[in-house]
Amino acid sequence: MQGKIRSLNILPVALFFAFAVYMMPGLAGNAFAKEASAEQVFAEQAFAKEVMAAEDDAEGEGEPEIEWSQDVFYKDFEGNPLKGPVSGAPAPELGENDYNNYEFAPSRMLLWMANQQHLYFGSFVLAVPIFCMLIEFVGIRSRESDPVMSKKYDALAHDLMKVSLTAYSWTAILGGVLLFTFITLFPGFFKYMATIFRPVMHVYALMFLAESGVLYVYYYGWDKMNDGGFLKWVHCSISVLLNLVGTVLMYLANSWATFMQAPGGIDEQGRFLGNIWHVIHSTLWNPVGVHRILGNIVFGGGIVGAYAAYHYLTAKDEETKAHYDWVCYIAMFIAIFGLIPLPFAGYWLMKEVYAFRQQMGITLMGGIMAWLFIIQAVMIGLLFFGANSYLHNSMSRVQGSQRYMKYCKYMVLLLIVCFTMWMTPHTIVMTPAE
């Protein structure tokens, strides 16, 4: 009986082992089949990728490969030269035959004369709206406290804008002369600049049209908006818009000049790297802009002062002489505010020049062009002496200013000391051979 029981207990175990032995080949076969199937799918996918890559290569035949190059100025956060896609032709290698000349004058001198005359009138046109904005605002604010002076301020701003309209026309004419000078005498160079600054030049033309429209609305709407209330504030706001448009115009033009001196956004071959902001915003762009704004204020104040002095000398009655004497005083007062920070802006500009290329700074201030900086030092000294002399003489005619006149001599002494330090060279000027 016990033997039967043991045989019955062994039977399920034997059946289990028999079933396992029977199923093992099937399980192994399924595993091997799955592995083979996975290998087949992977091979098919790889083959499909190769076929697609071959088709892409076949479709992309003839398309130029994007070339990347390093910027000559801009760097990334790690200090490495910034890279960009090459998006333009290299700078042309021009020879003597690529420049046109006239027999009576060198082409560079003609270009300098055209550029300088355009800069003179442009500076005046950009400075006068600043004067008018400030003078008109003072007139509005003083309308209740002193109505008589308020009208004088308003009339002064209106007269200055009348002069500015004539200067604006001359600025446009001289700008055309400068453009034709570039095209006719420096065709290869201008073609290269126009290729890089193509969008900037179109924006410049649109901004010029915008400034013309705002200027004429501001001037010819003067009397119609002079109601002493809301419209007068709208008119003053138009002057703010006029100055904003003029500042944008000036900065766009500055980008062309600063690119010639300290380029950015191009590689060593002069090829454009696709970022127009890098081309515009070179290392000298901001200091040149600030220096020009302050210089425009000083230059415009001097021109307005000369205009008032002429009318003062040709006036027939004392009332007219008193008016233009007051106009000249206001103009010089505004010019002084631009003259005082102007040397500091000049130092900032030269600091950036030395930071970009030390050799360029040495050439400007210690090399072949150092004599120009010596002349500039003399002119700056004369400006400070002349402005202070005029203001001191004007103060002597103002009631209650006598108590300040004793300090004028100390101011003159300080100017002499500063002018002497400014004129004294701190390094030996190099010869052209050096």
C-alpha positions as CSV (number, residue, x, y, z in Angstrom):
1,M,0.0,0.0,0.0
2,Q,2.8,2.3,0.8
3,G,4.5,1.5,-2.5
4,K,1.3,2.5,-4.4
5,I,1.2,5.8,-2.5
6,R,4.8,6.6,-3.3
7,S,4.2,5.7,-7.0
8,L,1.2,8.1,-7.0
9,N,3.3,10.9,-5.5
10,I,6.0,10.5,-8.0
11,L,3.6,10.5,-11.0
12,P,2.8,14.3,-10.9
13,V,6.4,15.1,-10.6
14,A,7.3,12.9,-13.6
15,L,4.5,14.4,-15.6
16,F,5.7,17.9,-14.8
17,F,9.2,17.1,-15.9
18,A,8.0,15.5,-19.1
19,F,5.9,18.5,-19.9
20,A,8.8,20.8,-19.2
21,V,11.1,18.7,-21.4
22,Y,8.5,18.9,-24.1
23,M,8.1,22.7,-23.9
24,M,11.8,23.6,-23.7
25,P,12.5,23.4,-27.4
26,G,9.4,25.6,-28.1
27,L,10.4,28.2,-25.6
28,A,13.9,28.3,-26.9
29,G,12.6,28.4,-30.5
30,N,10.4,31.3,-29.6
31,A,13.3,33.2,-28.0
32,F,15.5,32.6,-31.0
33,A,12.7,33.6,-33.3
34,K,12.1,36.9,-31.5
35,E,15.9,37.6,-31.5
36,A,16.1,36.9,-35.2
37,S,13.0,39.0,-35.8
38,A,14.5,42.0,-33.8
39,E,17.8,41.7,-35.8
40,Q,15.8,41.7,-39.0
41,V,13.8,44.8,-38.0
42,F,17.0,46.7,-37.0
43,A,18.7,45.8,-40.3
44,E,15.6,47.0,-42.2
45,Q,15.6,50.3,-40.3
46,A,19.3,50.9,-40.9
47,F,18.9,50.1,-44.5
48,A,15.9,52.5,-44.7
49,K,18.0,55.3,-43.1
50,E,20.8,54.7,-45.5
51,V,18.4,54.9,-48.4
52,M,16.8,58.1,-47.1
53,A,20.3,59.7,-46.5
54,A,21.3,58.8,-50.0
55,E,18.0,60.3,-51.4
56,D,18.7,63.5,-49.3
57,D,22.2,63.7,-50.7
58,A,20.9,63.2,-54.2
59,E,18.2,65.9,-53.7
60,G,20.8,68.3,-52.1
61,E,23.3,68.2,-54.9
62,G,24.0,71.7,-56.2
63,E,23.0,73.5,-52.9
64,P,25.9,75.5,-51.4
65,E,27.1,74.4,-48.0
66,I,26.8,77.1,-45.3
67,E,30.2,78.5,-44.4
68,W,30.8,79.8,-40.9
69,S,33.5,82.3,-40.0
70,Q,34.8,84.3,-37.0
71,D,33.9,87.9,-36.2
72,V,36.8,90.3,-36.1
73,F,35.4,92.1,-33.0
74,Y,32.6,90.3,-31.2
75,K,33.2,87.5,-28.8
76,D,31.1,85.0,-26.9
77,F,30.7,84.7,-23.2
78,E,33.9,82.6,-23.0
79,G,36.0,85.2,-24.8
80,N,36.2,83.2,-28.1
81,P,35.5,85.0,-31.4
82,L,31.8,84.9,-32.3
83,K,31.0,82.8,-35.3
84,G,28.4,83.6,-37.9
85,P,27.3,82.3,-41.4
86,V,29.1,84.0,-44.2
87,S,26.4,86.1,-46.0
88,G,28.4,88.4,-48.2
89,A,31.3,88.8,-50.5
90,P,34.7,89.7,-49.2
91,A,35.9,93.3,-49.2
92,P,37.3,94.2,-52.6
93,E,41.0,94.7,-53.1
94,L,41.1,98.0,-54.8
95,G,44.0,99.6,-56.6
96,E,44.8,103.0,-58.0
97,N,42.8,102.4,-61.1
98,D,39.6,101.7,-59.0
99,Y,39.5,105.3,-57.8
100,N,38.5,108.3,-59.9
101,N,40.3,111.6,-59.6
102,Y,40.1,115.2,-60.8
103,E,43.1,117.1,-62.0
104,F,42.4,120.2,-59.9
105,A,42.1,118.5,-56.5
106,P,42.6,115.1,-54.9
107,S,39.6,112.9,-54.5
108,R,40.0,112.6,-50.7
109,M,40.1,116.3,-50.3
110,L,36.9,116.7,-52.3
111,L,35.2,114.0,-50.2
112,W,36.4,115.6,-47.0
113,M,35.0,119.0,-48.1
114,A,31.6,117.5,-49.1
115,N,31.4,115.5,-45.9
116,Q,32.4,118.4,-43.6
117,Q,29.9,120.8,-45.2
118,H,27.1,118.3,-44.8
119,L,28.1,117.7,-41.2
120,Y,28.0,121.5,-40.4
121,F,24.5,121.9,-41.6
122,G,23.4,118.6,-40.3
123,S,24.7,119.5,-36.8
124,F,22.8,122.8,-36.9
125,V,19.6,121.1,-38.0
126,L,19.8,118.5,-35.3
127,A,20.7,121.1,-32.6
128,V,18.1,123.7,-33.3
129,P,15.1,121.4,-32.5
130,I,16.7,120.6,-29.1
131,F,16.8,124.4,-28.5
132,C,13.3,124.9,-29.6
133,M,12.0,122.0,-27.5
134,L,13.6,123.4,-24.3
135,I,12.7,127.0,-25.0
136,E,9.1,126.2,-25.9
137,F,8.8,124.1,-22.7
138,V,10.2,126.9,-20.6
139,G,7.7,129.3,-22.2
140,I,4.8,127.0,-21.5
141,R,5.8,126.5,-17.9
142,S,6.3,130.3,-17.3
143,R,2.9,131.2,-19.0
144,E,1.1,131.8,-15.7
145,S,4.0,133.3,-13.7
146,D,5.3,135.7,-16.4
147,P,3.2,136.0,-19.5
148,V,5.5,138.5,-21.1
149,M,8.6,136.3,-20.9
150,S,6.5,133.3,-22.0
151,K,5.6,135.1,-25.3
152,K,9.3,136.0,-25.8
153,Y,10.4,132.4,-25.3
154,D,7.7,131.2,-27.7
155,A,8.7,133.8,-30.3
156,L,12.3,132.9,-30.0
157,A,11.7,129.2,-30.6
158,H,9.6,130.1,-33.6
159,D,12.3,132.3,-35.1
160,L,14.9,129.6,-34.6
161,M,12.8,127.1,-36.4
162,K,12.4,129.5,-39.3
163,V,16.2,129.6,-39.6
164,S,16.3,125.8,-39.3
165,L,14.1,125.2,-42.3
166,T,16.6,126.9,-44.6
167,A,19.4,124.9,-43.1
168,Y,17.4,121.7,-43.5
169,S,17.1,122.3,-47.2
170,W,20.9,122.9,-47.5
171,T,21.5,119.8,-45.5
172,A,19.5,117.7,-47.9
173,I,21.3,119.3,-50.9
174,L,24.8,118.7,-49.4
175,G,23.8,115.2,-48.5
176,G,23.1,114.5,-52.2
177,V,26.4,116.1,-53.1
178,L,28.2,113.8,-50.6
179,L,26.4,110.8,-52.0
180,F,27.4,111.5,-55.6
181,T,30.9,112.2,-54.5
182,F,31.1,108.7,-53.0
183,I,29.5,107.1,-56.1
184,T,31.7,108.9,-58.6
185,L,35.0,109.0,-56.9
186,F,34.9,105.8,-54.7
187,P,32.6,103.4,-56.6
188,G,34.1,100.2,-55.4
189,F,34.2,101.2,-51.8
190,F,30.6,102.6,-51.9
191,K,29.4,99.4,-53.5
192,Y,30.9,97.3,-50.7
193,M,29.4,99.6,-48.0
194,A,26.0,99.6,-49.8
195,T,26.0,95.8,-49.9
196,I,26.5,95.5,-46.1
197,F,24.3,98.5,-45.0
198,R,21.5,98.0,-47.6
199,P,18.7,97.7,-45.0
200,V,20.1,100.5,-42.9
201,M,20.2,102.8,-45.9
202,H,16.5,102.1,-46.7
203,V,15.6,102.8,-43.1
204,Y,17.6,106.0,-43.2
205,A,15.7,107.2,-46.2
206,L,12.4,106.5,-44.5
207,M,13.4,108.2,-41.4
208,F,14.5,111.2,-43.4
209,L,11.1,111.5,-45.0
210,A,9.5,111.1,-41.5
211,E,11.7,113.9,-40.1
212,S,10.7,116.1,-43.0
213,G,7.0,115.6,-42.4
214,V,7.3,116.1,-38.6
215,L,9.4,119.2,-39.1
216,Y,6.9,120.9,-41.5
217,V,3.9,119.9,-39.2
218,Y,5.8,121.4,-36.2
219,Y,6.7,124.7,-37.9
220,Y,3.5,125.4,-39.9
221,G,1.2,124.2,-37.1
222,W,2.8,126.7,-34.6
223,D,0.2,129.4,-34.8
224,K,-2.8,127.0,-35.1
225,M,-1.7,125.1,-32.0
226,N,-0.8,128.2,-30.0
227,D,-4.0,128.2,-27.9
228,G,-2.2,128.2,-24.6
229,G,-3.8,124.9,-23.6
230,F,-3.9,121.3,-24.7
231,L,-2.9,121.9,-28.3
232,K,0.2,123.8,-27.2
233,W,1.3,120.7,-25.2
234,V,0.6,118.6,-28.3
235,H,2.8,121.0,-30.3
236,C,5.6,120.7,-27.7
237,S,5.2,116.9,-27.9
238,I,5.8,117.1,-31.6
239,S,9.1,118.7,-31.0
240,V,10.0,115.7,-28.8
241,L,9.1,113.4,-31.7
242,L,11.2,115.5,-34.1
243,N,14.2,115.2,-31.9
244,L,13.8,111.4,-31.5
245,V,13.6,111.0,-35.3
246,G,16.6,113.2,-35.8
247,T,18.6,111.3,-33.2
248,V,17.8,108.0,-34.9
249,L,18.9,109.5,-38.2
250,M,22.2,110.7,-36.7
251,Y,22.9,107.3,-35.1
252,L,22.2,105.4,-38.4
253,A,24.6,107.7,-40.2
254,N,27.2,107.2,-37.4
255,S,27.1,103.5,-38.0
256,W,28.6,104.0,-41.4
257,A,31.5,106.1,-40.1
258,T,32.2,103.9,-37.1
259,F,32.2,100.8,-39.3
260,M,34.9,102.3,-41.4
261,Q,37.1,102.9,-38.3
262,A,36.3,99.9,-36.1
263,P,34.3,97.3,-38.0
264,G,32.3,94.5,-36.5
265,G,30.0,91.8,-37.8
266,I,32.4,90.8,-40.5
267,D,35.3,88.3,-40.7
268,E,39.0,89.0,-41.6
269,Q,38.1,89.0,-45.3
270,G,35.4,91.6,-44.8
271,R,32.5,89.2,-45.4
272,F,29.2,90.0,-43.7
273,L,28.3,87.4,-41.1
274,G,24.5,87.8,-41.2
275,N,23.9,90.0,-38.1
276,I,23.2,93.6,-39.1
277,W,23.1,94.7,-35.5
278,H,26.7,93.7,-35.0
279,V,27.6,95.8,-38.1
280,I,25.7,98.8,-36.7
281,H,26.7,98.6,-33.1
282,S,30.5,98.7,-33.3
283,T,32.7,99.6,-30.4
284,L,32.7,103.3,-31.4
285,W,29.0,103.7,-32.1
286,N,27.9,104.8,-28.6
287,P,30.8,107.2,-27.8
288,V,30.6,108.8,-31.3
289,G,26.8,109.3,-30.8
290,V,27.2,111.0,-27.4
291,H,30.1,113.1,-28.7
292,R,28.1,114.2,-31.7
293,I,25.0,115.1,-29.7
294,L,27.0,117.3,-27.3
295,G,29.0,118.7,-30.3
296,N,25.8,119.6,-32.1
297,I,24.5,121.5,-29.1
298,V,27.7,123.5,-28.8
299,F,27.9,124.1,-32.6
300,G,24.2,125.1,-32.8
301,G,24.5,127.4,-29.8
302,G,27.5,129.1,-31.5
303,I,25.6,129.6,-34.8
304,V,22.5,130.9,-33.0
305,G,24.8,133.3,-31.0
306,A,26.4,134.5,-34.2
307,Y,23.0,135.0,-35.8
308,A,21.9,137.0,-32.8
309,A,25.1,139.0,-32.8
310,Y,24.7,139.9,-36.4
311,H,21.1,141.2,-35.8
312,Y,22.3,143.0,-32.7
313,L,25.0,144.9,-34.7
314,T,22.6,145.8,-37.5
315,A,19.7,146.8,-35.3
316,K,18.5,150.4,-35.4
317,D,16.7,150.7,-32.0
318,E,17.6,149.8,-28.5
319,E,14.6,147.5,-28.0
320,T,15.8,145.3,-30.9
321,K,19.3,145.3,-29.7
322,A,18.2,144.3,-26.2
323,H,16.1,141.4,-27.7
324,Y,19.0,139.9,-29.7
325,D,21.4,140.4,-26.9
326,W,19.0,138.3,-24.8
327,V,18.8,135.7,-27.6
328,C,22.6,135.4,-27.8
329,Y,22.8,135.0,-24.0
330,I,20.2,132.2,-24.1
331,A,22.0,130.5,-26.9
332,M,25.4,130.6,-25.2
333,F,23.9,129.5,-21.9
334,I,22.6,126.3,-23.6
335,A,25.9,125.8,-25.5
336,I,27.8,125.9,-22.2
337,F,25.8,122.9,-21.0
338,G,27.1,120.9,-24.0
339,L,30.6,122.3,-23.9
340,I,31.4,121.3,-20.3
341,P,30.8,117.5,-20.7
342,L,32.1,117.5,-24.3
343,P,35.8,116.8,-23.5
344,F,34.8,113.9,-21.3
345,A,32.8,112.4,-24.2
346,G,36.0,112.9,-26.3
347,Y,38.1,111.0,-23.7
348,W,35.5,108.1,-23.8
349,L,35.7,108.0,-27.6
350,M,39.5,107.8,-27.6
351,K,39.5,105.2,-24.8
352,E,37.4,103.0,-27.1
353,V,39.7,103.7,-30.0
354,Y,42.7,102.5,-28.0
355,A,40.8,99.5,-26.7
356,F,39.9,98.5,-30.3
357,R,43.3,99.1,-31.9
358,Q,46.1,100.6,-29.9
359,Q,48.0,101.4,-33.0
360,M,45.1,103.5,-34.4
361,G,45.0,105.5,-31.2
362,I,48.8,106.1,-31.3
363,T,48.6,107.2,-34.9
364,L,45.8,109.6,-34.1
365,M,47.3,111.2,-31.0
366,G,51.0,110.6,-31.3
367,G,51.7,109.9,-34.9
368,I,51.2,111.6,-38.2
369,M,47.8,113.1,-37.2
370,A,48.9,114.4,-33.8
371,W,49.1,118.0,-35.1
372,L,45.4,117.9,-35.7
373,F,44.9,117.1,-32.0
374,I,47.1,120.0,-31.0
375,I,45.0,122.4,-33.2
376,Q,41.9,120.9,-31.6
377,A,43.3,121.5,-28.1
378,V,43.8,125.2,-29.1
379,M,40.3,125.4,-30.5
380,I,38.8,123.9,-27.3
381,G,40.7,126.3,-25.2
382,L,39.5,129.2,-27.2
383,L,35.9,128.0,-26.9
384,F,36.1,127.9,-23.2
385,F,37.8,131.3,-22.9
386,G,35.4,132.9,-25.3
387,A,32.2,131.4,-23.7
388,N,33.3,132.4,-20.2
389,S,34.3,135.9,-21.3
390,Y,30.9,136.4,-23.0
391,L,29.0,135.1,-20.0
392,H,31.0,137.2,-17.5
393,N,30.4,140.3,-19.6
394,S,26.7,139.5,-19.8
395,M,26.4,138.9,-16.1
396,S,27.9,142.3,-15.4
397,R,24.7,143.9,-17.0
398,V,22.3,141.8,-14.8
399,Q,21.2,143.4,-11.6
400,G,22.4,141.6,-8.5
401,S,25.3,139.8,-10.2
402,Q,28.0,142.2,-8.9
403,R,28.5,140.0,-5.9
404,Y,29.6,137.1,-8.2
405,M,31.9,139.1,-10.4
406,K,34.8,138.8,-8.0
407,Y,35.0,135.1,-8.7
408,C,35.5,135.6,-12.4
409,K,39.2,136.0,-12.1
410,Y,39.6,132.7,-10.3
411,M,37.6,131.0,-13.0
412,V,39.9,132.5,-15.6
413,L,43.0,131.4,-13.7
414,L,41.5,127.9,-13.4
415,L,40.9,127.9,-17.2
416,I,44.5,128.9,-17.8
417,V,45.9,126.1,-15.7
418,C,43.7,123.5,-17.3
419,F,44.5,124.8,-20.8
420,T,48.2,124.7,-20.1
421,M,48.0,121.1,-18.8
422,W,45.9,120.2,-21.9
423,M,48.3,121.7,-24.3
424,T,51.4,120.2,-22.7
425,P,52.3,116.9,-24.5
426,H,52.9,113.9,-22.2
427,T,54.6,111.8,-24.9
428,I,57.0,112.5,-27.7
429,V,55.2,112.9,-31.0
430,M,56.5,110.2,-33.4
431,T,57.8,111.0,-36.8
432,P,56.1,109.7,-40.0
433,A,58.9,107.1,-40.4
434,E,58.2,105.7,-36.9
